[in-house]
């Protein structure tokens, strides 16, 4: 929540989904990053085939969403590690690529994904609620 609140992205309609980690754990794969003291500092939801959390992935793609790193733990490579874990999981499951969507204004996330080789796929951009524009990014394994 802290990461979304710091970016002004914790909208009233999205907060219940962000807080419902038990549901995401049951219906997807919830990955977490912990610091040496055991405190959760980051999380991401990996959405395999059949998960109700998938939004834009095609049948041959993995998808992840809700990547967040606590503001106090940012710039330590946690987002990169969580992204790598999702890419590795996609390969393990035999996907040929990965798709994701992220808020248009989240430029830091765009830069992270572009460093991995993700490219924009404007045809999959979408608006889940008024005022929330999500941009699609795709990475093909080559």
C-alpha positions in Angstrom: 0.0 0.0 0.0 2.8 2.4 0.9 4.2 2.2 -2.6 0.9 2.9 -4.3 0.0 5.7 -1.8 3.4 7.4 -2.4 2.7 7.5 -6.1 -0.9 8.6 -5.7 -2.2 5.4 -7.2 -4.1 4.0 -4.3 -7.6 4.8 -5.5 -10.7 4.0 -3.5 -11.7 1.3 -6.0 -8.2 -0.3 -6.1 -7.3 -0.3 -2.4 -9.5 -3.4 -1.6 -7.7 -5.4 -4.3 -4.3 -4.3 -3.1 -5.1 -5.3 0.4 -6.6 -8.7 -0.4 -3.3 -10.6 -0.5 -5.0 -13.8 0.6 -7.2 -13.8 -2.5 -4.2 -13.1 -4.7 -2.3 -15.9 -3.1 -5.2 -18.3 -3.7 -6.0 -17.2 -7.3 -2.5 -16.3 -8.6 1.0 -16.5 -7.4 2.0 -13.9 -4.8 5.8 -13.3 -4.7 7.3 -11.3 -1.9 10.7 -9.7 -1.2 11.8 -9.5 2.4 14.7 -7.7 4.0 17.2 -9.4 6.4 14.9 -8.6 9.3 12.0 -10.5 7.7 10.0 -7.4 6.8 8.1 -7.5 3.5 9.6 -4.7 1.3 8.2 -5.7 -2.1 5.6 -7.8 -3.8 4.2 -8.8 -7.2 1.3 -10.9 -8.4 2.2 -13.4 -11.1 -0.9 -14.4 -13.1 -0.6 -17.9 -14.7 -3.1 -19.3 -17.2 -6.5 -19.6 -15.6 -5.9 -17.0 -12.9 -8.8 -14.5 -12.5 -6.1 -11.8 -12.1 -4.9 -12.0 -15.7 -5.9 -8.9 -17.6 -4.1 -8.5 -21.0 -1.9 -11.6 -21.5 -2.5 -13.8 -24.5 -2.5 -17.6 -24.2 1.2 -17.9 -24.9 2.2 -15.1 -22.4 2.8 -14.8 -18.7 1.5 -11.8 -16.9 2.3 -10.0 -13.7 0.8 -7.0 -12.0 0.8 -5.0 -8.8 4.6 -4.8 -8.6 5.3 -2.6 -5.6 8.3 -1.8 -3.5 8.0 0.1 -0.2 9.3 3.6 -0.7 12.0 3.2 2.0 13.3 0.1 0.1 13.4 1.5 -3.4 16.5 1.9 -5.5 17.9 -1.4 -4.0 17.1 -3.7 -7.0 14.0 -5.2 -5.4 11.8 -4.2 -8.4 14.4 -5.7 -10.7 14.5 -8.9 -8.7 10.7 -9.3 -8.6 10.5 -8.7 -12.4 13.3 -11.3 -13.0 11.3 -13.8 -10.8 8.2 -13.2 -13.0 10.2 -13.6 -16.2 11.8 -16.8 -14.9 8.4 -18.2 -13.8 7.0 -17.4 -17.3 9.8 -19.4 -18.9 9.3 -22.3 -16.5 5.7 -22.5 -17.5 6.6 -22.5 -21.2 5.3 -19.0 -22.1 6.9 -17.3 -25.1 6.7 -13.9 -23.6 5.2 -11.7 -20.9 2.6 -8.9 -20.9 1.8 -6.3 -18.3 0.1 -3.0 -17.9 1.1 -0.2 -15.7 -0.3 3.3 -15.0 0.6 5.9 -17.7 2.1 8.2 -15.1 4.4 5.6 -13.5 7.5 6.6 -15.5 9.9 4.8 -13.2 8.1 1.5 -13.8 8.2 2.1 -17.6 12.0 2.7 -17.4 12.4 -0.5 -15.4 10.5 -2.6 -17.9 12.3 -1.0 -20.8 15.6 -1.9 -19.3 14.5 -5.6 -19.5 13.6 -5.2 -23.1 9.8 -4.7 -22.8 8.3 -2.6 -25.6 5.0 -0.8 -25.6 1.9 -2.4 -27.1 -0.6 0.5 -27.5 -3.3 -1.9 -28.9 -3.6 -3.4 -25.4 -3.7 -0.1 -23.5 -6.9 0.2 -21.4 -8.8 2.2 -18.8 -10.2 0.0 -15.9 -11.9 3.0 -14.3 -12.4 6.7 -15.1 -9.1 8.6 -14.8 -6.9 5.5 -14.7 -5.0 4.9 -18.0 -2.9 1.8 -18.2 -0.2 1.3 -20.7 0.7 -2.2 -22.0 4.2 -3.5 -22.3 5.3 -6.8 -23.8 8.5 -8.8 -23.8 9.0 -11.7 -26.2 11.5 -14.4 -25.3 14.0 -14.8 -28.1 
